[in-house]
Amino acid sequence: MSALHTQVRKAVVPAAGLGTRFLPATKATPKEMLPVVDKPAIQYVVEEAAAAGLDDVLMITGRHKRAIEDHFDHAVELERALAAKGDTVRLDAVRDPARLANIHHIRQGEPLGLGHAVLCARRHVGDQPFAVLLGDDLIDPRESLLARMLEVRERHGGSVVALMEVPPEQVHLYGCAAVEPAGRDGIVRVTGLVEKPARQDAPSRYAVIGRYVLDPAVFPALERTPPGRAGEIQLTDALQELAAGGTVHGVVFTGARYDTGDKADYLRTVVRLACERPDLGPEFTAWLREFVAGLDGTAAARDTAAA
């Protein structure tokens, strides 16, 4: 089977970051394990990979990340206790993470950047195409972004990145892509990439978000990539080399995405997902309306007193 038509079965989830934006909560708890309602953020990511048919998941972790490994393993004593109580709902919830996929773990010895983390997966991935899902980016499970990216890889070969149009004042937070049309349905050819450019230097407002389907050609490109921004090996720089050869496409995403690496967006994510839960939504939404009305009333009272 040619490399072009090799079915993507493997996913890589980099999870070795220090989580400094959430200190002190992440001093002893991996940021990927922070709860989004009642599941850790990283479980949503693995569920997304599994739903797209990726049944082999490699976690790239680091020191002090043992909780991630434990979460996706069986908790024998806890399972026995729940089974003895006949608590099948919680028992299934505890068992589900270990049943999502064949999950493997390796450590990134030093935090040398996303490109280095991806390079750590080379032995596991081999010469097969693979997906990379960043744990800070949650894609609404009703969206089909990853499935569309896999289809584009099947059609065009090469590598595929997920793109989202962002406001000009946010382009410096992302890798940004120069693009040209490549068909319908939001598919573009990526002609260049710049990691976190200044607003005036950005080639477009198309930001690369945390979903990739990568050709194994990315590995030799990463090996040739010197440390870039922040002294780290940037995946964006390696993809720039591949884009120059015409082998990188982009899928423009306009659906619901949550950035749980940002404090304010993390809180918005918890509220949104809680409101959508049939078991929590009605009660929580009613309380939220009362709470916001109370805030509005307090603000109005302050304005009246100031006048």
Contacts in CASP RR format, 6 or more apart in sequence:
PFRMAT RR
TARGET T0000
AUTHOR 0000-0000-0000
METHOD contacts of the structure
MODEL  1
MSALHTQVRKAVVPAAGLGTRFLPATKATPKEMLPVVDKPAIQYVVEEAA
AAGLDDVLMITGRHKRAIEDHFDHAVELERALAAKGDTVRLDAVRDPARL
ANIHHIRQGEPLGLGHAVLCARRHVGDQPFAVLLGDDLIDPRESLLARML
EVRERHGGSVVALMEVPPEQVHLYGCAAVEPAGRDGIVRVTGLVEKPARQ
DAPSRYAVIGRYVLDPAVFPALERTPPGRAGEIQLTDALQELAAGGTVHG
VVFTGARYDTGDKADYLRTVVRLACERPDLGPEFTAWLREFVAGLDGTAA
ARDTAAA
3 127 0 8 1.000
3 129 0 8 1.000
3 157 0 8 1.000
3 215 0 8 1.000
3 216 0 8 1.000
4 154 0 8 1.000
4 157 0 8 1.000
4 158 0 8 1.000
5 154 0 8 1.000
6 128 0 8 1.000
6 129 0 8 1.000
8 54 0 8 1.000
8 128 0 8 1.000
8 129 0 8 1.000
8 130 0 8 1.000
8 131 0 8 1.000
8 150 0 8 1.000
8 153 0 8 1.000
8 213 0 8 1.000
9 53 0 8 1.000
9 54 0 8 1.000
9 55 0 8 1.000
9 56 0 8 1.000
9 128 0 8 1.000
10 54 0 8 1.000
10 56 0 8 1.000
10 57 0 8 1.000
10 58 0 8 1.000
10 124 0 8 1.000
10 125 0 8 1.000
10 128 0 8 1.000
10 130 0 8 1.000
10 131 0 8 1.000
11 49 0 8 1.000
11 54 0 8 1.000
11 56 0 8 1.000
11 57 0 8 1.000
11 58 0 8 1.000
11 101 0 8 1.000
11 130 0 8 1.000
11 131 0 8 1.000
11 132 0 8 1.000
11 133 0 8 1.000
12 57 0 8 1.000
12 58 0 8 1.000
12 60 0 8 1.000
12 118 0 8 1.000
12 121 0 8 1.000
12 124 0 8 1.000
12 125 0 8 1.000
12 130 0 8 1.000
12 131 0 8 1.000
12 132 0 8 1.000
12 133 0 8 1.000
13 42 0 8 1.000
13 45 0 8 1.000
13 46 0 8 1.000
13 49 0 8 1.000
13 57 0 8 1.000
13 58 0 8 1.000
13 59 0 8 1.000
13 60 0 8 1.000
13 132 0 8 1.000
13 133 0 8 1.000
13 134 0 8 1.000
13 135 0 8 1.000
14 60 0 8 1.000
14 108 0 8 1.000
14 114 0 8 1.000
14 117 0 8 1.000
14 118 0 8 1.000
14 132 0 8 1.000
14 134 0 8 1.000
14 135 0 8 1.000
15 30 0 8 1.000
15 32 0 8 1.000
15 42 0 8 1.000
15 59 0 8 1.000
15 60 0 8 1.000
15 61 0 8 1.000
15 62 0 8 1.000
15 65 0 8 1.000
15 68 0 8 1.000
15 135 0 8 1.000
16 60 0 8 1.000
16 61 0 8 1.000
16 62 0 8 1.000
16 65 0 8 1.000
16 107 0 8 1.000
16 108 0 8 1.000
16 109 0 8 1.000
16 111 0 8 1.000
16 117 0 8 1.000
17 31 0 8 1.000
17 62 0 8 1.000
17 111 0 8 1.000
18 26 0 8 1.000
18 31 0 8 1.000
18 111 0 8 1.000
19 26 0 8 1.000
19 31 0 8 1.000
19 261 0 8 1.000
20 26 0 8 1.000
21 31 0 8 1.000
21 261 0 8 1.000
21 262 0 8 1.000
21 263 0 8 1.000
22 31 0 8 1.000
22 34 0 8 1.000
22 261 0 8 1.000
22 263 0 8 1.000
22 266 0 8 1.000
25 31 0 8 1.000
25 34 0 8 1.000
26 34 0 8 1.000
28 64 0 8 1.000
29 67 0 8 1.000
30 61 0 8 1.000
30 64 0 8 1.000
30 65 0 8 1.000
30 67 0 8 1.000
30 68 0 8 1.000
31 41 0 8 1.000
31 136 0 8 1.000
31 261 0 8 1.000
32 40 0 8 1.000
32 41 0 8 1.000
32 42 0 8 1.000
32 65 0 8 1.000
32 68 0 8 1.000
32 135 0 8 1.000
33 40 0 8 1.000
33 41 0 8 1.000
33 42 0 8 1.000
33 67 0 8 1.000
33 68 0 8 1.000
33 71 0 8 1.000
34 40 0 8 1.000
34 41 0 8 1.000
34 260 0 8 1.000
34 266 0 8 1.000
35 41 0 8 1.000
35 270 0 8 1.000
36 44 0 8 1.000
36 138 0 8 1.000
36 260 0 8 1.000
36 266 0 8 1.000
36 269 0 8 1.000
36 270 0 8 1.000
36 273 0 8 1.000
37 270 0 8 1.000
37 273 0 8 1.000
37 274 0 8 1.000
37 277 0 8 1.000
37 280 0 8 1.000
40 71 0 8 1.000
41 135 0 8 1.000
41 136 0 8 1.000
41 138 0 8 1.000
41 260 0 8 1.000
42 68 0 8 1.000
42 71 0 8 1.000
42 135 0 8 1.000
43 71 0 8 1.000
43 97 0 8 1.000
43 100 0 8 1.000
44 138 0 8 1.000
44 141 0 8 1.000
45 133 0 8 1.000
45 134 0 8 1.000
45 135 0 8 1.000
45 137 0 8 1.000
45 138 0 8 1.000
46 57 0 8 1.000
46 72 0 8 1.000
46 97 0 8 1.000
46 100 0 8 1.000
46 101 0 8 1.000
46 103 0 8 1.000
47 100 0 8 1.000
47 141 0 8 1.000
48 133 0 8 1.000
48 139 0 8 1.000
48 141 0 8 1.000
48 146 0 8 1.000
49 57 0 8 1.000
49 101 0 8 1.000
49 131 0 8 1.000
49 133 0 8 1.000
49 146 0 8 1.000
50 57 0 8 1.000
50 100 0 8 1.000
50 101 0 8 1.000
51 141 0 8 1.000
51 146 0 8 1.000
52 131 0 8 1.000
52 146 0 8 1.000
52 147 0 8 1.000
52 150 0 8 1.000
54 101 0 8 1.000
54 131 0 8 1.000
54 146 0 8 1.000
55 101 0 8 1.000
55 102 0 8 1.000
56 101 0 8 1.000
56 102 0 8 1.000
56 104 0 8 1.000
57 100 0 8 1.000
57 101 0 8 1.000
57 102 0 8 1.000
57 103 0 8 1.000
57 104 0 8 1.000
58 103 0 8 1.000
58 104 0 8 1.000
58 105 0 8 1.000
58 106 0 8 1.000
58 121 0 8 1.000
58 124 0 8 1.000
58 125 0 8 1.000
59 68 0 8 1.000
59 69 0 8 1.000
59 72 0 8 1.000
59 103 0 8 1.000
59 104 0 8 1.000
59 105 0 8 1.000
59 106 0 8 1.000
60 106 0 8 1.000
60 107 0 8 1.000
60 108 0 8 1.000
60 117 0 8 1.000
60 118 0 8 1.000
60 120 0 8 1.000
60 121 0 8 1.000
61 68 0 8 1.000
61 69 0 8 1.000
61 105 0 8 1.000
61 106 0 8 1.000
61 107 0 8 1.000
61 108 0 8 1.000
62 107 0 8 1.000
62 108 0 8 1.000
62 109 0 8 1.000
63 107 0 8 1.000
63 109 0 8 1.000
65 107 0 8 1.000
68 105 0 8 1.000
69 105 0 8 1.000
71 97 0 8 1.000
72 97 0 8 1.000
72 98 0 8 1.000
72 100 0 8 1.000
72 103 0 8 1.000
73 98 0 8 1.000
74 95 0 8 1.000
74 98 0 8 1.000
75 94 0 8 1.000
78 94 0 8 1.000
79 91 0 8 1.000
79 94 0 8 1.000
79 95 0 8 1.000
82 88 0 8 1.000
82 90 0 8 1.000
82 91 0 8 1.000
82 94 0 8 1.000
83 91 0 8 1.000
104 124 0 8 1.000
106 120 0 8 1.000
106 121 0 8 1.000
106 124 0 8 1.000
108 116 0 8 1.000
108 117 0 8 1.000
108 120 0 8 1.000
110 116 0 8 1.000
111 232 0 8 1.000
112 227 0 8 1.000
112 232 0 8 1.000
112 233 0 8 1.000
113 230 0 8 1.000
113 232 0 8 1.000
113 233 0 8 1.000
113 234 0 8 1.000
114 134 0 8 1.000
114 232 0 8 1.000
114 233 0 8 1.000
114 234 0 8 1.000
114 235 0 8 1.000
115 222 0 8 1.000
115 225 0 8 1.000
115 232 0 8 1.000
115 233 0 8 1.000
115 234 0 8 1.000
115 235 0 8 1.000
115 238 0 8 1.000
116 222 0 8 1.000
116 232 0 8 1.000
116 233 0 8 1.000
118 132 0 8 1.000
118 214 0 8 1.000
118 218 0 8 1.000
118 222 0 8 1.000
118 235 0 8 1.000
119 219 0 8 1.000
119 222 0 8 1.000
119 223 0 8 1.000
119 233 0 8 1.000
121 130 0 8 1.000
122 219 0 8 1.000
125 216 0 8 1.000
125 219 0 8 1.000
126 216 0 8 1.000
127 216 0 8 1.000
128 216 0 8 1.000
129 153 0 8 1.000
129 157 0 8 1.000
129 158 0 8 1.000
129 213 0 8 1.000
129 214 0 8 1.000
129 215 0 8 1.000
129 216 0 8 1.000
130 213 0 8 1.000
130 214 0 8 1.000
130 216 0 8 1.000
131 146 0 8 1.000
131 149 0 8 1.000
131 150 0 8 1.000
131 211 0 8 1.000
131 212 0 8 1.000
131 213 0 8 1.000
131 214 0 8 1.000
132 210 0 8 1.000
132 211 0 8 1.000
132 212 0 8 1.000
132 213 0 8 1.000
132 214 0 8 1.000
132 235 0 8 1.000
133 146 0 8 1.000
133 210 0 8 1.000
133 211 0 8 1.000
134 210 0 8 1.000
134 211 0 8 1.000
135 210 0 8 1.000
135 260 0 8 1.000
136 210 0 8 1.000
136 259 0 8 1.000
136 260 0 8 1.000
136 261 0 8 1.000
137 209 0 8 1.000
137 210 0 8 1.000
137 211 0 8 1.000
137 257 0 8 1.000
137 258 0 8 1.000
137 259 0 8 1.000
137 260 0 8 1.000
138 257 0 8 1.000
138 258 0 8 1.000
138 259 0 8 1.000
138 260 0 8 1.000
138 269 0 8 1.000
139 145 0 8 1.000
139 146 0 8 1.000
139 211 0 8 1.000
139 253 0 8 1.000
139 256 0 8 1.000
139 257 0 8 1.000
139 258 0 8 1.000
140 255 0 8 1.000
140 256 0 8 1.000
140 257 0 8 1.000
140 258 0 8 1.000
142 256 0 8 1.000
143 253 0 8 1.000
143 255 0 8 1.000
143 256 0 8 1.000
145 162 0 8 1.000
145 211 0 8 1.000
145 251 0 8 1.000
145 253 0 8 1.000
145 255 0 8 1.000
146 211 0 8 1.000
146 213 0 8 1.000
148 185 0 8 1.000
148 251 0 8 1.000
149 160 0 8 1.000
149 162 0 8 1.000
149 211 0 8 1.000
149 212 0 8 1.000
149 213 0 8 1.000
149 250 0 8 1.000
149 251 0 8 1.000
150 213 0 8 1.000
152 160 0 8 1.000
152 187 0 8 1.000
152 213 0 8 1.000
152 249 0 8 1.000
152 250 0 8 1.000
152 251 0 8 1.000
153 159 0 8 1.000
153 160 0 8 1.000
153 213 0 8 1.000
153 215 0 8 1.000
156 182 0 8 1.000
156 249 0 8 1.000
157 215 0 8 1.000
157 247 0 8 1.000
158 215 0 8 1.000
158 217 0 8 1.000
158 242 0 8 1.000
158 247 0 8 1.000
158 248 0 8 1.000
158 249 0 8 1.000
159 212 0 8 1.000
159 213 0 8 1.000
159 214 0 8 1.000
159 215 0 8 1.000
159 217 0 8 1.000
159 218 0 8 1.000
159 239 0 8 1.000
159 242 0 8 1.000
159 247 0 8 1.000
159 248 0 8 1.000
159 249 0 8 1.000
160 212 0 8 1.000
160 213 0 8 1.000
160 248 0 8 1.000
160 249 0 8 1.000
160 250 0 8 1.000
160 251 0 8 1.000
161 177 0 8 1.000
161 190 0 8 1.000
161 208 0 8 1.000
161 211 0 8 1.000
161 212 0 8 1.000
161 239 0 8 1.000
161 248 0 8 1.000
161 249 0 8 1.000
161 250 0 8 1.000
161 251 0 8 1.000
162 208 0 8 1.000
162 209 0 8 1.000
162 210 0 8 1.000
162 211 0 8 1.000
162 212 0 8 1.000
162 250 0 8 1.000
162 251 0 8 1.000
162 253 0 8 1.000
163 177 0 8 1.000
163 179 0 8 1.000
163 188 0 8 1.000
163 190 0 8 1.000
163 206 0 8 1.000
163 207 0 8 1.000
163 208 0 8 1.000
163 209 0 8 1.000
163 250 0 8 1.000
163 251 0 8 1.000
163 252 0 8 1.000
163 253 0 8 1.000
164 206 0 8 1.000
164 207 0 8 1.000
164 209 0 8 1.000
164 252 0 8 1.000
164 253 0 8 1.000
164 254 0 8 1.000
164 257 0 8 1.000
165 205 0 8 1.000
165 206 0 8 1.000
165 207 0 8 1.000
165 252 0 8 1.000
165 254 0 8 1.000
166 173 0 8 1.000
166 174 0 8 1.000
166 205 0 8 1.000
166 207 0 8 1.000
167 205 0 8 1.000
168 199 0 8 1.000
168 202 0 8 1.000
168 205 0 8 1.000
169 199 0 8 1.000
170 207 0 8 1.000
171 197 0 8 1.000
171 199 0 8 1.000
171 202 0 8 1.000
171 205 0 8 1.000
171 207 0 8 1.000
172 196 0 8 1.000
172 197 0 8 1.000
172 198 0 8 1.000
172 199 0 8 1.000
172 202 0 8 1.000
173 196 0 8 1.000
173 207 0 8 1.000
174 196 0 8 1.000
174 207 0 8 1.000
174 208 0 8 1.000
174 209 0 8 1.000
175 193 0 8 1.000
175 194 0 8 1.000
175 195 0 8 1.000
175 196 0 8 1.000
175 197 0 8 1.000
175 207 0 8 1.000
175 208 0 8 1.000
175 236 0 8 1.000
176 193 0 8 1.000
176 194 0 8 1.000
176 197 0 8 1.000
176 202 0 8 1.000
176 203 0 8 1.000
176 204 0 8 1.000
176 205 0 8 1.000
176 206 0 8 1.000
176 207 0 8 1.000
176 208 0 8 1.000
177 188 0 8 1.000
177 190 0 8 1.000
177 192 0 8 1.000
177 193 0 8 1.000
177 203 0 8 1.000
177 204 0 8 1.000
177 206 0 8 1.000
177 207 0 8 1.000
177 208 0 8 1.000
177 243 0 8 1.000
177 250 0 8 1.000
178 190 0 8 1.000
178 191 0 8 1.000
178 192 0 8 1.000
178 193 0 8 1.000
178 194 0 8 1.000
178 203 0 8 1.000
178 204 0 8 1.000
179 188 0 8 1.000
179 189 0 8 1.000
179 190 0 8 1.000
179 191 0 8 1.000
179 204 0 8 1.000
179 206 0 8 1.000
179 250 0 8 1.000
180 188 0 8 1.000
180 189 0 8 1.000
180 191 0 8 1.000
181 188 0 8 1.000
181 189 0 8 1.000
182 188 0 8 1.000
182 189 0 8 1.000
182 249 0 8 1.000
182 250 0 8 1.000
186 251 0 8 1.000
186 252 0 8 1.000
187 249 0 8 1.000
187 250 0 8 1.000
187 251 0 8 1.000
187 252 0 8 1.000
188 206 0 8 1.000
188 249 0 8 1.000
188 250 0 8 1.000
188 252 0 8 1.000
189 246 0 8 1.000
189 248 0 8 1.000
189 249 0 8 1.000
189 250 0 8 1.000
190 239 0 8 1.000
190 243 0 8 1.000
190 248 0 8 1.000
190 249 0 8 1.000
190 250 0 8 1.000
191 243 0 8 1.000
191 244 0 8 1.000
191 246 0 8 1.000
192 203 0 8 1.000
192 240 0 8 1.000
192 243 0 8 1.000
192 244 0 8 1.000
192 248 0 8 1.000
193 208 0 8 1.000
193 236 0 8 1.000
193 237 0 8 1.000
193 239 0 8 1.000
193 240 0 8 1.000
193 243 0 8 1.000
193 248 0 8 1.000
194 201 0 8 1.000
194 202 0 8 1.000
194 203 0 8 1.000
194 236 0 8 1.000
194 240 0 8 1.000
195 228 0 8 1.000
195 229 0 8 1.000
195 234 0 8 1.000
195 236 0 8 1.000
195 237 0 8 1.000
196 229 0 8 1.000
197 203 0 8 1.000
206 252 0 8 1.000
208 236 0 8 1.000
209 253 0 8 1.000
209 257 0 8 1.000
212 235 0 8 1.000
215 242 0 8 1.000
215 247 0 8 1.000
217 242 0 8 1.000
217 247 0 8 1.000
218 235 0 8 1.000
218 238 0 8 1.000
218 239 0 8 1.000
218 242 0 8 1.000
221 238 0 8 1.000
221 239 0 8 1.000
221 241 0 8 1.000
221 242 0 8 1.000
222 233 0 8 1.000
222 235 0 8 1.000
222 238 0 8 1.000
224 238 0 8 1.000
224 241 0 8 1.000
225 233 0 8 1.000
225 234 0 8 1.000
225 237 0 8 1.000
225 238 0 8 1.000
225 241 0 8 1.000
226 233 0 8 1.000
227 233 0 8 1.000
228 234 0 8 1.000
228 237 0 8 1.000
239 248 0 8 1.000
242 248 0 8 1.000
258 265 0 8 1.000
258 266 0 8 1.000
258 268 0 8 1.000
258 269 0 8 1.000
258 272 0 8 1.000
258 273 0 8 1.000
259 265 0 8 1.000
259 266 0 8 1.000
259 269 0 8 1.000
260 266 0 8 1.000
260 269 0 8 1.000
271 288 0 8 1.000
274 280 0 8 1.000
274 281 0 8 1.000
274 284 0 8 1.000
275 281 0 8 1.000
275 284 0 8 1.000
275 285 0 8 1.000
275 288 0 8 1.000
277 284 0 8 1.000
END
